[in-house]
Amino acid sequence: MSRINHKECPVCGSTRLHEFLKNYDYSISKEDFDLYKCGDCGFVLTQDVPDAQSIGRYYKSDVYISHSDTNKGFTAKLYHIVRAVMLAKKAKMVESIGEKRKGKLLDIGTGLGYFPDMMKSRGWHVEGIEQDAETRKRAESSFGFPVYAPEHIYEMQDAAYDVISLWHVLEHVHDLEGYMKAFARNLADDGVLVVALPNFDSPDAAYYGRFWAAWDVPRHLWHWNPATFEKFAAKHGFTLMEKRPMPMDGFYVSMLSEKYKGNEKFSALAGFWRGLITWLKMLNNTDLSSSVIYFLKK
């Protein structure tokens, strides 16, 4: 297996990377992975991660719900309930901020295709990008819109999408530079880039430390907070239009984090309480949300 050792920060270019947190893949491989932090801008990355050709096996598990669609266990059932509620909310947010009720949408990391299907039902022309071949086939079969392999991102030329969306995807992408260039090239002049990311500056992240489920190493290669992501977006020519919280993420992440701490019996109750604390704090400050949605324009 080939691993990637980063020598410089992808946000600011600094070579002052230092060990930040020893971490562990609690959900699938049970392997150790270290997090490193940039001494200049504060960006955090997973060091010595498997390369793009090797990382696939770290997704092969029923616990990876976005691909397996499993309904086993309380946390998985909660995930499905929250997803059903949030799909319509996401669609309304995209339409209100982009000020378009119909158009052309590309969903990156589309998984089983639920979000593009929601947009399709609202009159949008939709396409998806998904890395896993089996998941691509399931999405196309279930919903009837094209889902391409990641290579398609580099093949597109001025596709003029009104919306390009990444819901908890950019943290998984090996080629950040190539993807951002493709987004700039293929987003319409008045289009919107929607990026949802975990936030390591959230209260739940601070509370759980190395047990915080949204570290999710090694699948999460990069770890953002609002300051580092806004700087990264500006570096690639994007301007922030608006930020919105993802209010339910703190509950789900906290319940998983309790399990990683070994609190299987009371994970739902303790996780709900911790999620509630994060939710209350982010009411007056989106930058404290467990996950943040960024709406960007060129």
C-alpha positions as CSV (number, residue, x, y, z in Angstrom):
1,M,0.0,0.0,0.0
2,S,1.3,3.5,-0.9
3,R,0.9,6.2,1.7
4,I,1.1,10.0,1.3
5,N,3.4,12.0,3.6
6,H,2.5,15.7,3.3
7,K,5.4,18.2,3.4
8,E,3.4,21.4,3.1
9,C,0.0,22.8,4.0
10,P,-2.5,22.9,1.0
11,V,-4.1,26.1,2.4
12,C,-1.1,28.4,2.9
13,G,1.9,26.4,1.6
14,S,3.8,26.4,4.9
15,T,6.1,23.6,5.7
16,R,5.6,24.0,9.4
17,L,3.6,20.9,10.0
18,H,3.7,19.4,13.4
19,E,2.0,16.5,15.2
20,F,-1.3,17.6,16.6
21,L,-3.3,14.5,17.7
22,K,-2.8,10.7,17.6
23,N,-5.9,9.2,16.2
24,Y,-7.4,5.8,15.3
25,D,-9.9,4.4,12.8
26,Y,-12.6,3.3,15.3
27,S,-15.1,2.3,12.7
28,I,-13.5,0.0,10.1
29,S,-9.7,-0.8,10.0
30,K,-8.8,-0.2,13.7
31,E,-5.5,1.3,12.5
32,D,-3.6,4.3,13.9
33,F,-3.4,7.6,12.0
34,D,-1.8,10.8,13.1
35,L,-3.2,14.3,12.6
36,Y,-0.8,17.1,11.8
37,K,-1.4,20.8,12.1
38,C,0.0,23.8,10.2
39,G,2.0,26.1,12.4
40,D,1.0,29.1,10.4
41,C,-2.7,28.9,9.4
42,G,-3.9,26.2,11.7
43,F,-5.1,23.8,9.0
44,V,-5.2,20.1,10.1
45,L,-4.5,17.1,7.9
46,T,-4.3,13.3,8.3
47,Q,-0.6,12.3,7.8
48,D,0.6,9.1,5.9
49,V,-2.9,8.4,4.4
50,P,-3.4,5.6,1.8
51,D,-3.2,7.0,-1.7
52,A,-6.3,7.2,-4.0
53,Q,-5.7,3.7,-5.3
54,S,-5.4,2.1,-1.9
55,I,-8.0,3.8,0.2
56,G,-11.0,2.0,-1.2
57,R,-10.8,-0.8,1.4
58,Y,-11.3,1.7,4.2
59,Y,-14.9,2.3,2.9
60,K,-15.8,-1.3,2.6
61,S,-18.1,-1.8,5.6
62,D,-21.8,-1.8,6.5
63,V,-21.0,0.9,9.0
64,Y,-20.3,3.3,6.2
65,I,-23.9,4.3,5.8
66,S,-23.8,6.6,2.8
67,H,-22.7,3.6,0.7
68,S,-24.3,0.7,2.4
69,D,-27.6,2.3,3.3
70,T,-27.8,0.0,6.3
71,N,-30.6,0.4,8.7
72,K,-29.1,-1.7,11.5
73,G,-28.7,-0.2,14.9
74,F,-30.1,3.0,16.5
75,T,-27.4,5.3,15.1
76,A,-28.1,4.1,11.5
77,K,-31.9,4.5,12.0
78,L,-31.3,8.0,13.3
79,Y,-29.1,8.8,10.2
80,H,-32.0,7.8,7.9
81,I,-34.5,9.9,9.8
82,V,-32.3,13.0,9.8
83,R,-31.4,12.5,6.1
84,A,-35.1,12.4,5.2
85,V,-35.7,15.7,7.0
86,M,-32.6,17.4,5.7
87,L,-33.0,16.6,2.0
88,A,-35.8,19.0,1.5
89,K,-34.1,21.6,3.8
90,K,-30.9,21.4,1.7
91,A,-32.9,21.8,-1.5
92,K,-34.6,24.9,-0.2
93,M,-31.4,26.4,1.0
94,V,-29.7,25.9,-2.3
95,E,-32.6,27.4,-4.2
96,S,-32.9,30.4,-1.9
97,I,-29.2,31.3,-1.8
98,G,-28.7,30.7,-5.5
99,E,-31.9,32.4,-6.4
100,K,-32.8,29.7,-9.0
101,R,-35.7,27.3,-8.8
102,K,-34.5,25.2,-11.7
103,G,-31.2,24.6,-13.4
104,K,-28.3,22.2,-13.8
105,L,-26.8,20.5,-10.8
106,L,-23.7,18.4,-10.3
107,D,-23.5,16.5,-7.0
108,I,-20.0,15.4,-6.1
109,G,-19.7,12.3,-3.9
110,T,-23.3,11.6,-4.5
111,G,-23.4,8.2,-2.7
112,L,-26.7,6.5,-3.4
113,G,-28.1,9.6,-5.0
114,Y,-30.7,10.9,-2.6
115,F,-29.9,14.6,-2.8
116,P,-29.8,14.8,-6.6
117,D,-33.0,12.9,-6.7
118,M,-34.6,15.4,-4.4
119,M,-33.4,18.2,-6.7
120,K,-34.6,16.2,-9.8
121,S,-38.1,16.0,-8.2
122,R,-38.1,19.8,-8.0
123,G,-37.4,20.2,-11.7
124,W,-33.6,20.3,-11.8
125,H,-31.4,18.5,-14.4
126,V,-29.0,16.5,-12.2
127,E,-25.8,14.5,-12.6
128,G,-23.6,12.9,-10.0
129,I,-20.0,11.9,-9.4
130,E,-19.3,8.9,-7.2
131,Q,-16.0,7.0,-6.6
132,D,-17.4,3.6,-5.8
133,A,-18.5,1.6,-8.9
134,E,-21.2,-0.5,-7.1
135,T,-22.7,2.6,-5.5
136,R,-22.7,4.4,-8.8
137,K,-24.7,1.6,-10.4
138,R,-27.2,1.5,-7.5
139,A,-27.8,5.3,-7.7
140,E,-28.3,5.2,-11.5
141,S,-30.6,2.2,-11.2
142,S,-32.7,3.7,-8.3
143,F,-33.1,7.2,-9.6
144,G,-32.4,7.3,-13.4
145,F,-29.8,10.1,-13.6
146,P,-26.2,9.8,-14.8
147,V,-23.6,9.1,-12.2
148,Y,-20.0,9.3,-13.4
149,A,-16.6,8.1,-12.0
150,P,-14.4,10.8,-10.5
151,E,-12.3,11.0,-13.7
152,H,-15.2,12.8,-15.3
153,I,-14.4,15.9,-13.3
154,Y,-11.2,16.4,-15.3
155,E,-12.9,15.6,-18.6
156,M,-15.7,18.3,-18.3
157,Q,-15.1,21.5,-20.1
158,D,-17.1,24.6,-19.2
159,A,-20.2,22.6,-18.3
160,A,-21.8,25.7,-16.8
161,Y,-23.5,24.1,-13.8
162,D,-25.8,26.3,-11.8
163,V,-24.9,24.4,-8.7
164,I,-22.1,22.1,-7.8
165,S,-22.6,20.5,-4.4
166,L,-20.4,18.6,-2.0
167,W,-22.1,17.3,1.1
168,H,-19.3,16.1,3.4
169,V,-17.1,15.2,0.4
170,L,-14.2,17.6,0.1
171,E,-12.6,16.2,3.2
172,H,-12.3,12.9,1.3
173,V,-10.7,14.2,-1.9
174,H,-7.1,13.5,-2.6
175,D,-6.6,16.1,-5.4
176,L,-7.9,19.3,-3.8
177,E,-6.1,21.5,-6.4
178,G,-7.5,19.6,-9.4
179,Y,-11.0,19.6,-8.0
180,M,-11.1,23.3,-7.2
181,K,-9.8,24.2,-10.7
182,A,-12.6,21.9,-12.2
183,F,-15.2,23.6,-10.1
184,A,-14.1,27.1,-11.2
185,R,-14.0,26.0,-14.8
186,N,-17.4,24.3,-14.8
187,L,-19.5,26.5,-12.6
188,A,-21.7,29.0,-14.3
189,D,-20.7,32.7,-13.8
190,D,-23.7,33.2,-11.5
191,G,-23.5,29.6,-10.2
192,V,-23.1,28.5,-6.5
193,L,-20.6,26.1,-5.1
194,V,-22.0,24.4,-2.0
195,V,-19.6,22.7,0.4
196,A,-20.6,21.1,3.7
197,L,-17.7,20.2,6.0
198,P,-17.1,19.0,9.6
199,N,-15.9,21.8,11.9
200,F,-13.1,20.9,14.3
201,D,-13.6,24.1,16.2
202,S,-17.1,23.0,17.3
203,P,-17.9,22.3,21.0
204,D,-18.4,18.6,20.4
205,A,-15.0,18.3,18.7
206,A,-13.4,20.1,21.7
207,Y,-15.2,17.8,24.2
208,Y,-14.5,14.5,22.5
209,G,-10.9,15.1,21.4
210,R,-9.4,12.1,19.7
211,F,-12.8,10.3,20.0
212,W,-14.6,12.9,17.9
213,A,-16.3,10.8,15.2
214,A,-15.9,13.4,12.5
215,W,-12.1,13.0,12.4
216,D,-13.0,9.7,10.7
217,V,-9.5,8.8,9.7
218,P,-8.2,7.9,7.2
219,R,-11.3,8.6,5.1
220,H,-11.2,12.2,6.1
221,L,-7.9,13.4,4.7
222,W,-8.4,17.1,5.5
223,H,-9.9,18.8,8.6
224,W,-11.4,22.3,8.3
225,N,-12.7,25.1,10.5
226,P,-14.4,28.2,9.0
227,A,-11.1,30.2,9.0
228,T,-9.1,27.7,7.1
229,F,-11.8,26.8,4.7
230,E,-12.6,30.4,3.8
231,K,-8.9,31.1,3.3
232,F,-8.6,27.9,1.1
233,A,-11.7,29.0,-1.0
234,A,-10.3,32.5,-1.5
235,K,-7.0,31.0,-2.7
236,H,-8.9,29.3,-5.5
237,G,-10.9,32.4,-6.5
238,F,-14.1,31.8,-4.6
239,T,-15.9,34.3,-2.5
240,L,-18.1,33.4,0.5
241,M,-21.8,34.3,0.0
242,E,-23.1,32.8,3.2
243,K,-22.6,30.2,5.9
244,R,-25.3,28.0,7.4
245,P,-25.1,25.5,10.2
246,M,-26.0,21.8,9.9
247,P,-27.9,21.6,13.2
248,M,-28.5,17.9,13.4
249,D,-24.9,16.8,12.8
250,G,-23.8,17.5,16.3
251,F,-26.3,15.0,17.7
252,Y,-25.3,12.2,15.2
253,V,-21.6,12.8,15.6
254,S,-21.8,13.0,19.4
255,M,-23.7,9.6,19.6
256,L,-21.0,8.0,17.5
257,S,-18.3,9.6,19.5
258,E,-19.8,8.2,22.7
259,K,-19.5,4.7,21.2
260,Y,-15.9,5.3,20.3
261,K,-15.3,6.3,23.9
262,G,-16.7,2.9,24.9
263,N,-20.1,4.2,26.1
264,E,-22.2,1.7,24.1
265,K,-25.0,1.5,26.6
266,F,-25.8,5.2,27.0
267,S,-24.4,6.5,23.7
268,A,-27.8,7.8,22.5
269,L,-28.6,9.7,25.8
270,A,-25.1,11.1,26.4
271,G,-24.6,11.9,22.7
272,F,-28.0,13.7,22.6
273,W,-27.0,15.8,25.6
274,R,-23.7,16.7,24.1
275,G,-25.3,17.4,20.7
276,L,-27.8,19.7,22.4
277,I,-25.0,21.7,24.0
278,T,-23.4,22.2,20.5
279,W,-26.8,23.1,19.0
280,L,-27.5,25.7,21.7
281,K,-24.0,27.3,21.2
282,M,-24.3,27.4,17.4
283,L,-27.6,29.3,17.5
284,N,-25.8,32.6,17.9
285,N,-22.6,31.6,16.0
286,T,-22.6,29.4,12.9
287,D,-18.8,29.0,13.3
288,L,-19.5,26.7,16.3
289,S,-21.7,24.3,14.4
290,S,-20.5,20.7,14.3
291,S,-20.7,21.0,10.5
292,V,-20.9,24.1,8.4
293,I,-22.3,24.7,4.9
294,Y,-20.4,27.2,2.8
295,F,-22.1,28.8,-0.2
296,L,-19.5,30.2,-2.6
297,K,-19.4,32.1,-5.9
298,K,-16.6,32.7,-8.4
